[in-house]
């Protein structure tokens, strides 16, 4: 009887890419817990908290020339690799008598909740940095508008 549900590597990839770093941490931790590897689950959670914290501290100070896509691609690939190589592959889950696939609707829910939470965390952090004078949100917005691609004009 298959009772424990695991995220496949592709589901983990999708959760990380769409849901952000919190979704990546949740998926990795959840799989370790379902596998019964509680020490690894706690380790993944600690590393995830550390990574999200470092991300919040570093991102506001990245230079303009730094490509925005590098960090999301890096943690998405890392999440996929961890699930693929250190947990169970899709084929292993399919062949297992004890595990089944996590529902895609669950992946979508994890993405939505994670995106919302990360938005709240990063917004509060940015407002704190602005309030303390460490960064200026107005300057960041002006810089973003200056580097944005102008909208086409209709004549």
Secondary structure, 3 states (H helix, E strand, C coil): CCCEEECCHHHHHHHHHHHCHHHHHHHHHHHHHHHCCHHHHHHHHHHHHHHHHHHHHHHCCCCCCCCCHHHHHHHHHHHHHHHHHHCCCHHHHHHCCCEEECCHHHHHHHHHHHHHHHHHHHHHHHHHHHHCCCCCHHHHHHHHHHHCCCCCCCC
